[in-house]
Amino acid sequence: MLDGTRAVEAGRLDGSIDVTTHDEIGQLTTAFNAMLAQLRRNEKMRETFGRYIDPRVVETLIDRPVLAATDGQRRVMTVLFCDMKGFTALSEGMTPQGLVKVMNHFLTAMSEQVRNNHGVIDKYIGDAIMAYWGPPFTEKGEDARLACLAAIGMLGRVAALRTELPELLGVRAAGSACDIRVGIATGEVLVGSIGSEFMMSYTVMGDSVNLASRLEGANKAYGSRCLISEATMMAADDAIETREIDRIVVVGQIHPEAVFEVMGGKGDLAPEQLILRARYAEGLAAYRTRRWDEARRAFEAALEAVPSDDPSKGMIKRINDFVTKAPPHDWDGAWRFDYK
Protein backbone atom coordinates (compact mmCIF):
# COMPACT_ATOMS: atom_id res chain seq x y z
CA MET A 1 0.00 0.00 0.00
CA LEU A 2 2.83 2.40 0.85
CA ASP A 3 4.61 1.62 -2.44
CA GLY A 4 1.35 2.15 -4.32
CA THR A 5 0.74 5.49 -2.63
CA ARG A 6 4.24 6.66 -3.50
CA ALA A 7 3.70 5.63 -7.12
CA VAL A 8 0.51 7.71 -7.31
CA GLU A 9 2.32 10.62 -5.69
CA ALA A 10 4.94 10.37 -8.46
CA GLY A 11 2.21 10.45 -11.13
CA ARG A 12 2.28 6.74 -12.03
CA LEU A 13 -1.34 5.66 -12.36
CA ASP A 14 -0.98 2.50 -14.45
CA GLY A 15 -0.53 0.04 -11.61
CA SER A 16 -2.76 -1.64 -9.05
CA ILE A 17 -2.35 -3.66 -5.84
CA ASP A 18 -3.27 -7.32 -5.55
CA VAL A 19 -5.95 -7.97 -2.94
CA THR A 20 -4.65 -10.84 -0.79
CA THR A 21 -6.85 -10.64 2.30
CA HIS A 22 -10.53 -10.14 3.17
CA ASP A 23 -10.01 -8.04 6.28
CA GLU A 24 -9.80 -4.27 6.65
CA ILE A 25 -6.50 -4.21 4.71
CA GLY A 26 -8.15 -6.01 1.82
CA GLN A 27 -11.06 -3.55 1.84
CA LEU A 28 -8.59 -0.65 1.89
CA THR A 29 -6.68 -2.21 -1.02
CA THR A 30 -9.89 -2.58 -3.05
CA ALA A 31 -10.79 1.06 -2.37
CA PHE A 32 -7.27 2.12 -3.35
CA ASN A 33 -7.56 0.27 -6.69
CA ALA A 34 -10.96 1.90 -7.34
CA MET A 35 -9.38 5.30 -6.64
CA LEU A 36 -6.59 4.50 -9.12
CA ALA A 37 -9.13 3.57 -11.79
CA GLN A 38 -11.00 6.84 -11.25
CA LEU A 39 -7.76 8.83 -11.45
CA ARG A 40 -6.95 7.11 -14.74
CA ARG A 41 -10.39 8.03 -16.10
CA ASN A 42 -9.91 11.64 -14.99
CA GLU A 43 -6.51 11.78 -16.67
CA LYS A 44 -7.97 10.34 -19.87
CA MET A 45 -10.73 12.95 -19.75
CA ARG A 46 -8.16 15.71 -19.25
CA GLU A 47 -6.13 14.47 -22.23
CA THR A 48 -9.24 14.20 -24.43
CA PHE A 49 -10.68 17.60 -23.61
CA GLY A 50 -7.23 19.12 -23.78
CA ARG A 51 -7.66 18.73 -27.55
CA TYR A 52 -10.84 20.80 -27.43
CA ILE A 53 -9.88 23.45 -24.88
CA ASP A 54 -6.33 24.64 -24.26
CA PRO A 55 -5.18 22.89 -21.06
CA ARG A 56 -3.77 26.19 -19.77
CA VAL A 57 -7.23 27.73 -19.92
CA VAL A 58 -8.70 24.82 -17.96
CA GLU A 59 -5.96 24.93 -15.34
CA THR A 60 -6.23 28.71 -15.05
CA LEU A 61 -9.96 28.59 -14.54
CA ILE A 62 -9.55 25.89 -11.88
CA ASP A 63 -6.65 27.56 -10.08
CA ARG A 64 -8.05 31.10 -10.40
CA PRO A 65 -11.86 30.87 -10.26
CA VAL A 66 -12.16 34.67 -10.51
CA LEU A 67 -11.34 34.31 -14.22
CA ALA A 68 -14.49 32.25 -14.68
CA ALA A 69 -16.65 35.22 -13.71
CA THR A 70 -19.04 36.20 -16.48
CA ASP A 71 -18.34 39.94 -16.14
CA GLY A 72 -14.82 39.43 -17.59
CA GLN A 73 -11.68 41.53 -17.27
CA ARG A 74 -10.05 44.11 -19.53
CA ARG A 75 -6.50 43.39 -20.65
CA VAL A 76 -4.13 44.36 -23.45
CA MET A 77 -3.71 41.28 -25.62
CA THR A 78 -2.80 40.35 -29.19
CA VAL A 79 -5.25 38.51 -31.43
CA LEU A 80 -4.45 36.58 -34.62
CA PHE A 81 -6.70 35.30 -37.39
CA CYS A 82 -5.35 32.90 -40.01
CA ASP A 83 -7.34 31.75 -43.03
CA MET A 84 -6.56 29.48 -45.97
CA LYS A 85 -6.47 31.32 -49.28
CA GLY A 86 -8.25 29.59 -52.14
CA PHE A 87 -10.05 27.13 -49.89
CA THR A 88 -13.19 27.07 -52.06
CA ALA A 89 -11.24 26.17 -55.19
CA LEU A 90 -9.21 23.59 -53.30
CA SER A 91 -12.29 21.87 -51.86
CA GLU A 92 -14.22 21.64 -55.14
CA GLY A 93 -14.64 18.05 -56.21
CA MET A 94 -13.06 16.78 -53.00
CA THR A 95 -14.73 13.95 -51.10
CA PRO A 96 -15.85 14.64 -47.50
CA GLN A 97 -13.14 12.30 -46.26
CA GLY A 98 -10.50 14.07 -48.32
CA LEU A 99 -11.70 17.47 -47.14
CA VAL A 100 -11.43 16.38 -43.51
CA LYS A 101 -7.90 15.11 -44.14
CA VAL A 102 -6.87 18.40 -45.73
CA MET A 103 -8.44 20.54 -43.01
CA ASN A 104 -6.98 18.52 -40.17
CA HIS A 105 -3.51 18.59 -41.73
CA PHE A 106 -3.69 22.32 -42.48
CA LEU A 107 -5.05 23.27 -39.05
CA THR A 108 -2.47 21.06 -37.33
CA ALA A 109 0.39 22.72 -39.23
CA MET A 110 -0.84 26.23 -38.45
CA SER A 111 -1.81 25.47 -34.84
CA GLU A 112 1.65 24.05 -34.19
CA GLN A 113 3.11 27.51 -34.78
CA VAL A 114 0.65 29.04 -32.32
CA ARG A 115 1.50 26.48 -29.65
CA ASN A 116 5.26 26.76 -30.30
CA ASN A 117 4.99 30.47 -29.60
CA HIS A 118 2.86 30.09 -26.45
CA GLY A 119 -0.42 31.26 -27.97
CA VAL A 120 -3.89 30.05 -27.04
CA ILE A 121 -6.08 28.70 -29.83
CA ASP A 122 -9.49 30.20 -29.19
CA LYS A 123 -11.46 28.43 -31.92
CA TYR A 124 -11.51 27.02 -35.42
CA ILE A 125 -13.98 28.66 -37.81
CA GLY A 126 -14.12 26.43 -40.86
CA ASP A 127 -10.65 26.74 -42.38
CA ALA A 128 -9.75 29.70 -40.14
CA ILE A 129 -7.96 29.88 -36.80
CA MET A 130 -8.47 32.47 -34.06
CA ALA A 131 -5.73 32.65 -31.44
CA TYR A 132 -4.63 35.11 -28.77
CA TRP A 133 -1.65 35.98 -26.60
CA GLY A 134 -1.50 37.80 -23.28
CA PRO A 135 -1.50 37.41 -19.51
CA PRO A 136 -1.82 35.10 -17.69
CA PHE A 137 -0.71 32.81 -20.53
CA THR A 138 2.31 34.85 -21.69
CA GLU A 139 4.56 37.39 -20.05
CA LYS A 140 3.41 40.99 -20.15
CA GLY A 141 4.70 42.77 -23.24
CA GLU A 142 5.59 39.54 -25.06
CA ASP A 143 2.21 38.98 -26.72
CA ALA A 144 2.73 40.98 -29.96
CA ARG A 145 6.21 39.59 -30.60
CA LEU A 146 5.11 35.99 -30.07
CA ALA A 147 2.05 36.42 -32.29
CA CYS A 148 4.17 37.83 -35.13
CA LEU A 149 6.71 35.04 -34.80
CA ALA A 150 3.85 32.55 -34.98
CA ALA A 151 2.65 34.25 -38.18
CA ILE A 152 6.14 34.05 -39.70
CA GLY A 153 6.21 30.36 -38.81
CA MET A 154 2.81 29.85 -40.44
CA LEU A 155 3.95 31.54 -43.64
CA GLY A 156 7.08 29.41 -43.60
CA ARG A 157 5.00 26.20 -43.55
CA VAL A 158 3.08 27.00 -46.73
CA ALA A 159 5.73 25.71 -49.15
CA ALA A 160 5.79 22.34 -47.38
CA LEU A 161 1.99 22.18 -47.33
CA ARG A 162 1.91 22.54 -51.11
CA THR A 163 3.88 19.30 -51.28
CA GLU A 164 2.19 17.50 -48.39
CA LEU A 165 -1.44 18.02 -49.44
CA PRO A 166 -1.11 16.27 -52.83
CA GLU A 167 0.70 13.38 -51.15
CA LEU A 168 -2.05 13.22 -48.53
CA LEU A 169 -4.80 12.95 -51.15
CA GLY A 170 -2.91 11.27 -53.96
CA VAL A 171 -3.98 14.11 -56.28
CA ARG A 172 -1.15 15.97 -57.98
CA ALA A 173 -2.98 19.30 -58.41
CA ALA A 174 -4.28 19.50 -54.85
CA GLY A 175 -2.50 22.07 -52.74
CA SER A 176 -0.65 23.78 -55.57
CA ALA A 177 -2.56 27.03 -54.91
CA CYS A 178 -2.51 26.68 -51.13
CA ASP A 179 -1.62 29.86 -49.27
CA ILE A 180 -2.70 31.72 -46.13
CA ARG A 181 -3.75 35.18 -45.00
CA VAL A 182 -3.02 36.42 -41.49
CA GLY A 183 -4.31 39.43 -39.55
CA ILE A 184 -2.96 40.53 -36.16
CA ALA A 185 -4.03 43.35 -33.84
CA THR A 186 -3.00 44.41 -30.33
CA GLY A 187 -5.11 46.35 -27.89
CA GLU A 188 -7.47 46.25 -24.95
CA VAL A 189 -9.97 43.40 -25.05
CA LEU A 190 -12.56 41.93 -22.75
CA VAL A 191 -11.41 38.49 -21.69
CA GLY A 192 -13.48 36.05 -19.69
CA SER A 193 -16.17 33.41 -19.78
CA ILE A 194 -18.82 34.36 -22.33
CA GLY A 195 -21.94 32.34 -23.01
CA SER A 196 -25.12 31.12 -21.42
CA GLU A 197 -26.21 29.07 -18.43
CA PHE A 198 -25.92 26.00 -20.67
CA MET A 199 -22.43 26.49 -22.12
CA MET A 200 -19.56 28.91 -21.59
CA SER A 201 -16.51 29.82 -23.65
CA TYR A 202 -13.39 31.48 -22.28
CA THR A 203 -12.61 33.95 -25.05
CA VAL A 204 -11.68 37.52 -25.96
CA MET A 205 -13.93 40.24 -27.37
CA GLY A 206 -13.53 43.86 -28.45
CA ASP A 207 -12.36 46.23 -31.17
CA SER A 208 -8.92 44.63 -31.41
CA VAL A 209 -10.51 41.23 -32.12
CA ASN A 210 -12.64 42.77 -34.86
CA LEU A 211 -9.63 44.62 -36.28
CA ALA A 212 -7.52 41.44 -36.45
CA SER A 213 -10.34 39.72 -38.34
CA ARG A 214 -10.71 42.67 -40.74
CA LEU A 215 -6.95 42.80 -41.36
CA GLU A 216 -6.96 39.13 -42.30
CA GLY A 217 -9.64 39.93 -44.87
CA ALA A 218 -7.89 43.11 -46.05
CA ASN A 219 -5.04 40.99 -47.37
CA LYS A 220 -7.34 40.12 -50.29
CA ALA A 221 -7.47 43.77 -51.38
CA TYR A 222 -3.70 44.30 -51.24
CA GLY A 223 -2.48 40.89 -52.33
CA SER A 224 -0.51 40.67 -49.09
CA ARG A 225 -0.21 37.70 -46.75
CA CYS A 226 0.15 39.13 -43.24
CA LEU A 227 -1.17 42.52 -42.12
CA ILE A 228 -0.78 43.83 -38.58
CA SER A 229 -1.96 46.89 -36.70
CA GLU A 230 0.32 49.78 -35.79
CA ALA A 231 0.12 48.85 -32.10
CA THR A 232 1.31 45.34 -32.93
CA MET A 233 4.14 46.65 -35.11
CA MET A 234 5.38 48.98 -32.37
CA ALA A 235 5.26 46.25 -29.72
CA ALA A 236 7.03 43.65 -31.89
CA ASP A 237 9.41 45.92 -33.82
CA ASP A 238 12.54 44.38 -32.28
CA ALA A 239 11.67 40.95 -33.68
CA ILE A 240 10.21 41.58 -37.14
CA GLU A 241 10.75 43.48 -40.39
CA THR A 242 7.71 45.39 -41.65
CA ARG A 243 6.61 47.99 -44.15
CA GLU A 244 3.62 50.31 -43.90
CA ILE A 245 1.06 49.28 -46.51
CA ASP A 246 -1.64 51.92 -46.13
CA ARG A 247 -3.97 53.74 -43.78
CA ILE A 248 -7.37 52.12 -43.76
CA VAL A 249 -10.78 52.39 -42.11
CA VAL A 250 -12.32 48.94 -41.70
CA VAL A 251 -16.01 48.18 -41.33
CA GLY A 252 -17.16 49.01 -37.82
CA GLN A 253 -14.50 51.66 -37.19
CA ILE A 254 -14.37 55.42 -37.84
CA HIS A 255 -10.74 56.49 -37.53
CA PRO A 256 -7.97 55.52 -39.98
CA GLU A 257 -5.58 52.82 -38.85
CA ALA A 258 -2.04 52.46 -40.19
CA VAL A 259 -1.47 48.86 -41.22
CA PHE A 260 1.82 47.10 -41.81
CA GLU A 261 2.91 43.98 -43.63
CA VAL A 262 5.19 41.50 -41.86
CA MET A 263 8.05 40.88 -44.31
CA GLY A 264 10.12 38.52 -42.16
CA GLY A 265 12.12 38.14 -38.99
CA LYS A 266 14.49 40.86 -37.81
CA GLY A 267 17.50 41.12 -40.11
CA ASP A 268 16.19 38.48 -42.53
CA LEU A 269 15.35 40.69 -45.52
CA ALA A 270 17.11 40.17 -48.86
CA PRO A 271 18.62 43.23 -50.63
CA GLU A 272 15.72 43.41 -53.09
CA GLN A 273 13.23 43.43 -50.20
CA LEU A 274 15.05 46.37 -48.62
CA ILE A 275 14.81 48.26 -51.91
CA LEU A 276 11.14 47.33 -52.19
CA ARG A 277 10.42 48.69 -48.73
CA ALA A 278 12.25 51.96 -49.35
CA ARG A 279 10.62 52.62 -52.74
CA TYR A 280 7.18 51.68 -51.45
CA ALA A 281 7.55 54.12 -48.54
CA GLU A 282 8.47 56.87 -51.00
CA GLY A 283 5.47 56.05 -53.14
CA LEU A 284 3.15 56.05 -50.12
CA ALA A 285 4.38 59.49 -49.01
CA ALA A 286 3.85 60.96 -52.48
CA TYR A 287 0.46 59.27 -52.83
CA ARG A 288 -0.83 60.85 -49.63
CA THR A 289 0.06 64.33 -50.87
CA ARG A 290 -1.53 63.73 -54.30
CA ARG A 291 1.77 63.74 -56.17
CA TRP A 292 0.48 61.03 -58.48
CA ASP A 293 3.31 60.90 -61.03
CA GLU A 294 5.98 60.78 -58.34
CA ALA A 295 4.05 58.11 -56.46
CA ARG A 296 3.62 56.00 -59.58
CA ARG A 297 7.35 56.14 -60.36
CA ALA A 298 8.19 55.04 -56.81
CA PHE A 299 5.81 52.08 -56.92
CA GLU A 300 7.14 51.11 -60.34
CA ALA A 301 10.66 51.18 -58.89
CA ALA A 302 9.41 48.92 -56.10
CA LEU A 303 8.14 46.49 -58.74
CA GLU A 304 11.50 46.54 -60.49
CA ALA A 305 13.01 45.23 -57.25
CA VAL A 306 10.27 42.62 -56.65
CA PRO A 307 8.13 42.17 -59.79
CA SER A 308 5.58 40.00 -57.99
CA ASP A 309 4.71 42.60 -55.31
CA ASP A 310 0.92 42.86 -55.39
CA PRO A 311 0.61 45.83 -52.99
CA SER A 312 2.68 47.97 -55.40
CA LYS A 313 0.55 46.83 -58.33
CA GLY A 314 -2.59 47.71 -56.40
CA MET A 315 -1.34 51.18 -55.51
CA ILE A 316 -0.46 51.91 -59.15
CA LYS A 317 -3.97 50.92 -60.21
CA ARG A 318 -5.46 53.11 -57.49
CA ILE A 319 -3.33 56.08 -58.61
CA ASN A 320 -4.48 55.60 -62.22
CA ASP A 321 -8.07 55.65 -61.02
CA PHE A 322 -7.46 58.85 -59.04
CA VAL A 323 -5.90 60.52 -62.09
CA THR A 324 -9.14 59.80 -63.95
CA LYS A 325 -11.37 60.73 -61.04
CA ALA A 326 -9.69 62.75 -58.29
CA PRO A 327 -10.53 62.01 -54.64
CA PRO A 328 -12.68 64.57 -52.78
CA HIS A 329 -11.10 67.74 -51.36
CA ASP A 330 -11.36 66.44 -47.80
CA TRP A 331 -9.60 63.16 -48.67
CA ASP A 332 -7.27 62.17 -45.82
CA GLY A 333 -5.25 59.54 -47.69
CA ALA A 334 -7.02 56.64 -45.99
CA TRP A 335 -8.73 53.82 -47.85
CA ARG A 336 -12.20 52.96 -46.55
CA PHE A 337 -13.48 49.41 -46.77
CA ASP A 338 -17.20 48.92 -47.24
CA TYR A 339 -17.05 45.16 -46.80
CA LYS A 340 -15.74 42.78 -44.13
C-alpha atoms as one frame of an Amber mdcrd trajectory, in Angstrom:
protein
   0.000   0.000   0.000   2.826   2.399   0.847   4.606   1.624  -2.440   1.347
   2.149  -4.324   0.743   5.487  -2.627   4.240   6.659  -3.498   3.701   5.628
  -7.122   0.511   7.712  -7.306   2.319  10.624  -5.689   4.943  10.370  -8.455
   2.213  10.449 -11.129   2.284   6.735 -12.034  -1.336   5.656 -12.359  -0.978
   2.505 -14.447  -0.528   0.037 -11.607  -2.764  -1.643  -9.052  -2.346  -3.663
  -5.841  -3.267  -7.316  -5.552  -5.952  -7.969  -2.936  -4.648 -10.843  -0.792
  -6.852 -10.642   2.304 -10.530 -10.139   3.169 -10.006  -8.041   6.278  -9.796
  -4.266   6.654  -6.497  -4.212   4.714  -8.154  -6.013   1.817 -11.056  -3.547
   1.840  -8.590  -0.648   1.888  -6.682  -2.214  -1.019  -9.894  -2.582  -3.045
 -10.789   1.059  -2.366  -7.273   2.123  -3.353  -7.564   0.270  -6.691 -10.955
   1.905  -7.338  -9.383   5.305  -6.641  -6.594   4.504  -9.120  -9.130   3.568
 -11.788 -10.995   6.840 -11.251  -7.761   8.830 -11.446  -6.950   7.110 -14.743
 -10.391   8.026 -16.101  -9.912  11.636 -14.993  -6.508  11.779 -16.671  -7.966
  10.338 -19.869 -10.727  12.950 -19.752  -8.156  15.708 -19.245  -6.135  14.468
 -22.234  -9.243  14.196 -24.425 -10.684  17.597 -23.607  -7.232  19.125 -23.783
  -7.658  18.734 -27.547 -10.844  20.802 -27.430  -9.875  23.446 -24.880  -6.330
  24.642 -24.256  -5.176  22.889 -21.062  -3.767  26.187 -19.773  -7.227  27.729
 -19.923  -8.701  24.824 -17.961  -5.955  24.934 -15.340  -6.226  28.710 -15.051
  -9.963  28.586 -14.538  -9.549  25.892 -11.882  -6.651  27.558 -10.078  -8.047
  31.102 -10.403 -11.855  30.867 -10.261 -12.160  34.666 -10.507 -11.339  34.309
 -14.220 -14.490  32.250 -14.683 -16.652  35.222 -13.713 -19.045  36.200 -16.484
 -18.336  39.937 -16.138 -14.820  39.428 -17.586 -11.680  41.529 -17.269 -10.047
  44.114 -19.533  -6.495  43.389 -20.646  -4.134  44.361 -23.449  -3.715  41.285
 -25.617  -2.797  40.354 -29.190  -5.246  38.509 -31.425  -4.450  36.583 -34.619
  -6.702  35.296 -37.387  -5.354  32.898 -40.013  -7.344  31.749 -43.031  -6.559
  29.477 -45.972  -6.468  31.321 -49.284  -8.249  29.587 -52.142 -10.052  27.127
 -49.886 -13.187  27.068 -52.060 -11.237  26.171 -55.194  -9.211  23.589 -53.295
 -12.286  21.872 -51.859 -14.216  21.645 -55.135 -14.639  18.053 -56.205 -13.057
  16.778 -52.996 -14.727  13.954 -51.095 -15.847  14.641 -47.505 -13.142  12.297
 -46.261 -10.505  14.074 -48.322 -11.698  17.467 -47.139 -11.432  16.381 -43.510
  -7.896  15.115 -44.135  -6.866  18.402 -45.731  -8.438  20.535 -43.015  -6.976
  18.518 -40.166  -3.511  18.585 -41.727  -3.694  22.315 -42.482  -5.050  23.266
 -39.053  -2.468  21.060 -37.330   0.393  22.716 -39.231  -0.844  26.230 -38.447
  -1.809  25.465 -34.839   1.646  24.049 -34.187   3.111  27.509 -34.783   0.650
  29.043 -32.325   1.503  26.484 -29.647   5.262  26.757 -30.302   4.985  30.473
 -29.601   2.856  30.085 -26.445  -0.420  31.258 -27.966  -3.892  30.047 -27.038
  -6.084  28.695 -29.829  -9.490  30.195 -29.194 -11.459  28.429 -31.918 -11.514
  27.025 -35.425 -13.980  28.663 -37.809 -14.123  26.426 -40.860 -10.655  26.736
 -42.382  -9.751  29.699 -40.142  -7.963  29.879 -36.796  -8.465  32.471 -34.058
  -5.733  32.649 -31.437  -4.633  35.105 -28.768  -1.645  35.984 -26.600  -1.505
  37.800 -23.284  -1.501  37.409 -19.511  -1.824  35.102 -17.693  -0.707  32.807
 -20.527   2.305  34.851 -21.686   4.561  37.389 -20.050   3.406  40.986 -20.151
   4.701  42.775 -23.242   5.592  39.541 -25.065   2.213  38.985 -26.724   2.726
  40.975 -29.958   6.212  39.594 -30.602   5.110  35.986 -30.075   2.046  36.417
 -32.287   4.167  37.830 -35.126   6.711  35.043 -34.796   3.851  32.547 -34.982
   2.653  34.250 -38.181   6.145  34.049 -39.703   6.207  30.357 -38.809   2.811
  29.852 -40.437   3.954  31.542 -43.641   7.078  29.412 -43.597   4.995  26.199
 -43.546   3.080  27.004 -46.734   5.730  25.714 -49.146   5.791  22.343 -47.385
   1.987  22.185 -47.331   1.905  22.541 -51.113   3.884  19.301 -51.278   2.193
  17.499 -48.387  -1.443  18.017 -49.436  -1.105  16.272 -52.833   0.703  13.384
 -51.149  -2.049  13.221 -48.529  -4.798  12.951 -51.152  -2.915  11.274 -53.960
  -3.982  14.105 -56.284  -1.148  15.969 -57.981  -2.983  19.300 -58.406  -4.282
  19.505 -54.851  -2.495  22.074 -52.741  -0.651  23.784 -55.573  -2.565  27.027
 -54.914  -2.507  26.679 -51.133  -1.623  29.861 -49.274  -2.697  31.716 -46.135
  -3.746  35.176 -45.002  -3.020  36.420 -41.487  -4.306  39.431 -39.555  -2.961
  40.533 -36.156  -4.034  43.349 -33.836  -2.995  44.409 -30.335  -5.114  46.354
 -27.887  -7.470  46.253 -24.950  -9.968  43.402 -25.050 -12.557  41.926 -22.755
 -11.412  38.487 -21.686 -13.479  36.047 -19.694 -16.171  33.411 -19.782 -18.815
  34.361 -22.330 -21.940  32.345 -23.015 -25.119  31.118 -21.418 -26.215  29.070
 -18.434 -25.917  25.997 -20.669 -22.434  26.492 -22.122 -19.559  28.913 -21.586
 -16.510  29.821 -23.651 -13.393  31.481 -22.281 -12.611  33.953 -25.048 -11.681
  37.521 -25.957 -13.931  40.240 -27.371 -13.530  43.861 -28.446 -12.361  46.230
 -31.170  -8.924  44.629 -31.412 -10.506  41.234 -32.119 -12.635  42.768 -34.861
  -9.627  44.621 -36.282  -7.524  41.441 -36.455 -10.336  39.722 -38.341 -10.713
  42.672 -40.736  -6.952  42.802 -41.356  -6.956  39.130 -42.300  -9.640  39.927
 -44.874  -7.894  43.113 -46.055  -5.043  40.991 -47.371  -7.337  40.125 -50.293
  -7.475  43.770 -51.376  -3.703  44.296 -51.242  -2.479  40.890 -52.334  -0.508
  40.666 -49.090  -0.206  37.696 -46.748   0.146  39.132 -43.236  -1.174  42.519
 -42.116  -0.779  43.829 -38.577  -1.963  46.894 -36.698   0.323  49.779 -35.789
   0.119  48.854 -32.100   1.311  45.336 -32.935   4.139  46.648 -35.109   5.379
  48.983 -32.367   5.264  46.254 -29.723   7.030  43.652 -31.895   9.410  45.921
 -33.818  12.537  44.385 -32.278  11.670  40.949 -33.680  10.210  41.579 -37.143
  10.753  43.477 -40.386   7.710  45.387 -41.648   6.606  47.992 -44.150   3.625
  50.308 -43.904   1.062  49.280 -46.508  -1.636  51.923 -46.131  -3.965  53.744
 -43.776  -7.373  52.120 -43.764 -10.776  52.386 -42.114 -12.320  48.941 -41.705
 -16.009  48.177 -41.335 -17.156  49.006 -37.823 -14.500  51.658 -37.194 -14.372
  55.415 -37.842 -10.745  56.488 -37.528  -7.973  55.520 -39.981  -5.577  52.820
 -38.848  -2.043  52.461 -40.191  -1.467  48.860 -41.223   1.823  47.096 -41.811
   2.911  43.979 -43.628   5.189  41.497 -41.863   8.045  40.883 -44.311  10.115
  38.523 -42.158  12.118  38.145 -38.987  14.493  40.855 -37.806  17.500  41.125
 -40.106  16.192  38.483 -42.528  15.354  40.686 -45.523  17.106  40.173 -48.856
  18.619  43.230 -50.630  15.716  43.407 -53.095  13.233  43.435 -50.204  15.051
  46.373 -48.624  14.805  48.262 -51.914  11.136  47.327 -52.189  10.421  48.691
 -48.726  12.251  51.964 -49.348  10.624  52.617 -52.743   7.179  51.676 -51.447
   7.545  54.121 -48.537   8.472  56.871 -50.997   5.470  56.055 -53.137   3.154
  56.054 -50.121   4.384  59.492 -49.007   3.852  60.960 -52.480   0.464  59.272
 -52.833  -0.826  60.850 -49.626   0.064  64.331 -50.867  -1.533  63.729 -54.304
   1.766  63.743 -56.173   0.477  61.035 -58.478   3.311  60.904 -61.033   5.983
  60.777 -58.345   4.053  58.114 -56.456   3.618  55.997 -59.580   7.347  56.143
 -60.357   8.193  55.043 -56.814   5.808  52.083 -56.921   7.137  51.106 -60.341
  10.659  51.183 -58.889   9.405  48.916 -56.104   8.136  46.494 -58.742  11.505
  46.541 -60.486  13.013  45.231 -57.254  10.269  42.624 -56.648   8.126  42.170
 -59.792   5.575  40.003 -57.987   4.713  42.597 -55.314   0.922  42.862 -55.388
   0.609  45.835 -52.985   2.682  47.971 -55.401   0.552  46.829 -58.330  -2.590
  47.707 -56.396  -1.345  51.176 -55.514  -0.465  51.911 -59.155  -3.971  50.916
 -60.212  -5.458  53.109 -57.493  -3.335  56.078 -58.613  -4.475  55.597 -62.216
  -8.073  55.651 -61.022  -7.460  58.851 -59.039  -5.902  60.519 -62.092  -9.137
  59.798 -63.949 -11.371  60.733 -61.042  -9.688  62.748 -58.288 -10.531  62.008
 -54.643 -12.683  64.574 -52.784 -11.102  67.744 -51.364 -11.360  66.436 -47.798
  -9.597  63.160 -48.674  -7.269  62.166 -45.820  -5.252  59.545 -47.692  -7.021
  56.637 -45.993  -8.726  53.818 -47.853 -12.199  52.957 -46.548 -13.477  49.412
 -46.771 -17.202  48.923 -47.244 -17.053  45.156 -46.799 -15.741  42.777 -44.130
